[in-house]
Amino acid sequence: MQLAALALLALACESAPPAREIPPEGTTPAPPEASSLPLAALSPARTLADLTALSERAADASGDAEASSRAYLTEQLQRTGLTVQTLSTPEPSPATPGQAPRSFAHLIATAPGASSDLFVLVAPLAQRGAREGDAVGEGESGAALLLELARVQSTRSLPYTTRFVWLAGRDATGAEALAAQMAALGELQRVRLLVAIERVCRADLRIARDLGSQRVPREEFFDAAARTGRERFFPRNQDYETVESIHLAFRGAGVRPVVAVVSASSSPGAKAGDTCSAPSLDAVGAVTLDALDAIGRRLAKIDRFSRAPLIAPAADTAATPSLATPESSAPPAPTSGETVNP
C-alpha cells in the first residue's frame, strides 16, 4: 500500500491527468496510465509504478514470483522495439551432491549498437536477500530501474550493443550460471562493461564506493554524479567497501570492467520500514545514463585509435620516389672545393 500510494502521487505530479470521478470510500484509485509517457526521457513516476507492480508480484506467495515478474517486464518491453528473449541456463553444479541441477530463466532485452561488443546491465529479477534496514520494495528497485533504462536506451543510437538482463535466482548461483553460459558461447570476451544495479531506491540512498568494481568505470559514475548534480547519492567522501552483488560472479568468470551500483551497507538514519523514493530512482537513472554515454564515447575513441593505420598511405605513390631507386640511394656528387669524408 505504501508503494502504491507513492506511485500514485509521483505519477499525478508528473503527468497532471484530468480530473476523475472520486472512487467510493474504502477503495484505492488506480494510478494514471504510465504507458502513454514518452520513452526517450527518464520517468521516476513510471519507474515507481513498475516497482509497485514488481513488488506485488514478489509478495504473491500463491505462484511463481519470477515467472510473474518476467511476464510483466516482457509486456512493458513490447513498446520499446528491443529484441526480448528468455534464456534458460543450467546450474553449473548442484549445491547438494546427488541433487538435480536447477535451471534459471533469465529475461534479456537487446539494443543493437554500432559495435557488436557488449555493454551488459544486470539486475535481479526478484528480491535476492533482504538486508537489515532495507526499504519496502528495495529488492525489486534494480529490476524496475533497469526497465526504465531499457526504455530510454531503446530510443538512442548506441556505440555498443547493450543487453539488459533481469537475472533469475535468489542467490549468486543464477549469475554464475549465466556467466558460464556466456563463457561457453565466447561472449564474455566481448563484454566492454558490466553494470550491476541493485537496491537503489531508499530516500537516504548512498551508492557504495565498491572495491570489487574496476576503478576507472566506477569513478566514471561518481564523475557523472558531479556533472548532473547528484553528488549526495554518489558521495566520494565515504569509506570504500566491498558489496555483495551480481557483478562478483562475472568478475570471478574473468570479466574485468565491472561496476556495482548498489546502496552502501549502511546509510545514515536508515530504519526498517522506509519506503522507496522517486528522487533516488531518478538520480541513479540519470547518473547511469550519463556514465554509460561517457564510457561509451571513451571506449569508442580508443577503438578508433587502435584500429587506425600507423602510417597513412601516400596520396600519389607514382610520384613518390622509391627508396630503392638510384636517385634516392646514391649520395649527391660533391661540388668544387668540397671535401668528402672517408
FENPERA-V798238 format. One record per residue. SS is DSSP state (~ for helix, > for strand, _ for the rest). PHI is phi in radians with two decimals (none if undefined). NEAR is the number of other ideal C-beta (glycine too) atoms within 12 Angstrom. Layout:
# FENPERA-V798238
<<SS & PHI & NEAR> <SS & PHI & NEAR>>
This chain:
# FENPERA-V798238
<<_ & none & 15> <~ & -1.10 & 22> <~ & -1.13 & 38> <~ & -1.09 & 26> <~ & -1.16 & 22> <~ & -1.13 & 34> <~ & -1.10 & 41> <~ & -1.08 & 28> <~ & -1.13 & 24> <~ & -1.17 & 36> <~ & -1.15 & 33> <~ & -1.13 & 25> <~ & -1.16 & 19> <~ & -1.38 & 27> <~ & -1.83 & 23> <_ & 0.75 & 12> <_ & -1.25 & 19> <_ & -1.14 & 8> <_ & -1.05 & 9> <_ & -2.13 & 13> <_ & -1.14 & 8> <_ & -1.21 & 8> <_ & -1.24 & 11> <_ & -1.00 & 8> <_ & -1.06 & 7> <_ & 1.63 & 6> <_ & -1.91 & 9> <_ & -1.82 & 16> <_ & -1.16 & 21> <_ & -1.28 & 18> <_ & -1.16 & 31> <_ & -0.99 & 26> <_ & -1.14 & 15> <_ & -1.56 & 34> <_ & -1.17 & 22> <_ & -1.46 & 15> <_ & -1.22 & 29> <_ & -1.12 & 17> <_ & -1.39 & 28> <_ & -1.25 & 16> <_ & -2.05 & 22> <_ & -1.06 & 34> <_ & -2.20 & 35> <~ & -1.09 & 37> <~ & -1.15 & 36> <~ & -1.16 & 39> <~ & -1.09 & 51> <~ & -1.17 & 46> <~ & -1.14 & 41> <~ & -1.10 & 48> <~ & -1.09 & 51> <~ & -1.06 & 40> <~ & -1.11 & 33> <~ & -1.21 & 45> <~ & -1.15 & 37> <~ & -1.12 & 28> <~ & -1.23 & 32> <~ & -1.16 & 34> <~ & -1.49 & 23> <_ & -1.41 & 18> <_ & -1.46 & 10> <_ & -1.45 & 9> <_ & -2.54 & 15> <_ & -1.49 & 17> <~ & -1.09 & 27> <~ & -1.15 & 34> <~ & -1.11 & 22> <~ & -1.15 & 26> <~ & -1.16 & 42> <~ & -1.05 & 35> <~ & -1.10 & 24> <~ & -1.12 & 32> <~ & -1.10 & 42> <~ & -1.06 & 27> <~ & -1.09 & 19> <~ & -1.19 & 35> <~ & -1.35 & 34> <_ & -1.06 & 20> <_ & -1.29 & 23> <_ & -1.42 & 29> <_ & 1.38 & 17> <_ & -1.26 & 32> <> & -1.35 & 22> <> & -2.08 & 29> <> & -2.57 & 19> <> & -1.86 & 25> <> & -1.96 & 29> <> & -1.65 & 21> <> & -2.19 & 31> <> & -1.36 & 24> <_ & -1.08 & 26> <_ & -0.96 & 26> <_ & -2.70 & 16> <_ & -1.02 & 15> <_ & -1.13 & 17> <_ & -2.04 & 11> <_ & -0.95 & 8> <_ & 1.51 & 8> <_ & -1.46 & 10> <_ & -1.15 & 12> <_ & -1.12 & 20> <_ & -1.41 & 24> <> & -2.17 & 22> <> & -1.99 & 38> <> & -1.81 & 30> <> & -1.62 & 39> <> & -1.74 & 43> <> & -2.28 & 39> <> & -2.06 & 38> <> & -2.13 & 30> <> & -1.89 & 35> <_ & -1.18 & 23> <_ & -2.22 & 28> <_ & -1.09 & 20> <> & -1.95 & 24> <> & -1.41 & 21> <> & -1.09 & 28> <> & -1.99 & 37> <> & -1.80 & 43> <> & -2.11 & 43> <> & -1.95 & 49> <> & -2.21 & 50> <> & -2.53 & 53> <> & -1.16 & 47> <_ & -1.18 & 46> <_ & -2.40 & 42> <_ & -0.98 & 34> <_ & -1.52 & 35> <_ & -2.67 & 18> <_ & -1.14 & 19> <_ & -1.82 & 24> <_ & -1.05 & 15> <_ & 1.56 & 22> <_ & -1.05 & 33> <_ & -1.26 & 36> <> & -1.11 & 33> <_ & 1.50 & 46> <~ & -1.10 & 44> <~ & -1.13 & 37> <~ & -1.74 & 47> <~ & -1.15 & 48> <~ & -1.11 & 48> <~ & -1.11 & 51> <~ & -1.16 & 55> <~ & -1.20 & 51> <~ & -1.07 & 47> <~ & -1.08 & 50> <~ & -1.17 & 47> <~ & -1.10 & 51> <~ & -1.11 & 47> <~ & -1.03 & 37> <~ & -1.15 & 35> <~ & -1.17 & 39> <_ & -1.16 & 30> <_ & -1.70 & 20> <_ & -1.97 & 25> <_ & -1.49 & 17> <_ & -1.93 & 36> <_ & -1.26 & 31> <> & -2.26 & 35> <> & -1.01 & 30> <> & -2.04 & 44> <> & -1.93 & 42> <> & -1.84 & 46> <> & -2.09 & 52> <> & -1.72 & 51> <> & -1.52 & 49> <_ & -1.41 & 40> <_ & 1.75 & 35> <_ & -1.63 & 22> <_ & -2.43 & 24> <~ & -1.20 & 29> <~ & -1.09 & 28> <~ & -1.08 & 38> <~ & -1.16 & 43> <~ & -1.11 & 31> <~ & -1.13 & 36> <~ & -1.18 & 45> <~ & -1.07 & 38> <~ & -1.13 & 26> <~ & -1.14 & 29> <~ & -1.14 & 31> <~ & -1.13 & 23> <~ & -1.12 & 16> <_ & -1.54 & 16> <_ & 1.29 & 13> <_ & -1.63 & 29> <~ & -1.05 & 28> <~ & -1.24 & 18> <~ & -1.61 & 23> <> & -1.38 & 40> <> & -1.60 & 37> <> & -2.83 & 44> <> & -2.24 & 49> <> & -2.10 & 50> <> & -1.74 & 48> <> & -2.07 & 46> <> & -2.78 & 45> <_ & 0.97 & 47> <_ & -2.27 & 56> <_ & -2.24 & 52> <> & -1.20 & 39> <_ & -1.10 & 29> <_ & -1.74 & 26> <_ & -0.98 & 40> <_ & -2.42 & 36> <> & -1.30 & 45> <_ & -1.19 & 37> <> & -1.63 & 30> <> & -1.46 & 37> <_ & -1.28 & 20> <_ & -1.42 & 29> <_ & -1.57 & 38> <_ & -1.19 & 26> <~ & -1.07 & 18> <~ & -1.08 & 22> <~ & -1.15 & 35> <~ & -1.05 & 36> <~ & -1.21 & 23> <~ & -1.06 & 32> <~ & -1.21 & 46> <~ & -1.22 & 35> <~ & -1.13 & 23> <~ & -1.10 & 33> <~ & -1.09 & 33> <~ & -1.17 & 21> <~ & -1.13 & 19> <_ & -1.71 & 26> <_ & 1.30 & 16> <_ & -2.00 & 31> <~ & -1.06 & 21> <~ & -1.16 & 25> <~ & -1.51 & 38> <_ & -2.23 & 40> <_ & -1.31 & 23> <_ & -1.45 & 20> <_ & -1.52 & 11> <_ & -2.41 & 22> <_ & -1.21 & 15> <> & -1.24 & 20> <> & -2.64 & 21> <_ & -1.89 & 19> <_ & -1.66 & 32> <_ & -1.55 & 26> <_ & -2.65 & 41> <_ & -1.06 & 51> <~ & -1.06 & 45> <~ & -1.14 & 29> <~ & -1.13 & 39> <~ & -1.31 & 42> <~ & -1.11 & 29> <~ & -1.14 & 20> <_ & -1.52 & 28> <_ & 1.93 & 19> <_ & -1.42 & 36> <_ & -1.58 & 23> <_ & -1.36 & 31> <> & -2.00 & 40> <> & -2.41 & 49> <> & -1.78 & 41> <> & -1.80 & 53> <> & -2.42 & 47> <> & -1.10 & 44> <_ & -1.07 & 31> <_ & -1.11 & 25> <_ & -2.44 & 20> <_ & -2.20 & 32> <_ & -1.01 & 15> <_ & 1.39 & 12> <_ & -1.20 & 23> <_ & -2.60 & 17> <_ & -1.04 & 14> <_ & 1.67 & 16> <_ & -1.06 & 27> <> & -1.75 & 32> <> & -1.29 & 45> <_ & -2.09 & 34> <~ & -1.09 & 42> <~ & -1.05 & 28> <~ & -1.15 & 41> <~ & -1.07 & 52> <~ & -1.12 & 35> <~ & -1.12 & 37> <~ & -1.14 & 48> <~ & -1.10 & 45> <~ & -1.14 & 33> <~ & -1.12 & 39> <~ & -1.10 & 46> <~ & -1.10 & 38> <~ & -1.13 & 29> <~ & -1.15 & 39> <~ & -1.06 & 39> <~ & -1.14 & 30> <~ & -1.15 & 28> <~ & -1.15 & 35> <~ & -1.07 & 34> <~ & -1.16 & 19> <~ & -1.12 & 24> <~ & -1.16 & 30> <~ & -1.12 & 24> <~ & -1.14 & 15> <~ & -1.08 & 18> <~ & -1.10 & 20> <~ & -1.10 & 15> <~ & -1.17 & 12> <~ & -1.22 & 11> <~ & -1.69 & 11> <_ & -1.33 & 11> <_ & -1.14 & 9> <_ & -1.18 & 8> <_ & -2.21 & 6> <_ & -1.22 & 7> <_ & -1.14 & 9> <_ & -1.14 & 11> <_ & -1.18 & 8> <_ & -2.37 & 8> <~ & -1.17 & 9> <~ & -1.16 & 8> <~ & -1.55 & 8> <_ & -1.66 & 12> <_ & -1.14 & 15> <_ & -1.47 & 13> <_ & -1.14 & 10> <_ & -1.57 & 9> <_ & -1.33 & 10> <~ & -1.02 & 10> <~ & -1.05 & 11> <~ & -1.56 & 12> <~ & -1.63 & 11> <_ & -1.44 & 11> <_ & -1.27 & 11> <_ & -1.19 & 10> <_ & -1.19 & 8> <_ & -1.21 & 10> <_ & -1.50 & 8> <_ & -1.02 & 6> <_ & 1.47 & 6> <_ & -1.63 & 10> <_ & -1.75 & 8> <_ & -1.68 & 10> <_ & -1.21 & 6> <_ & -1.23 & 3>>
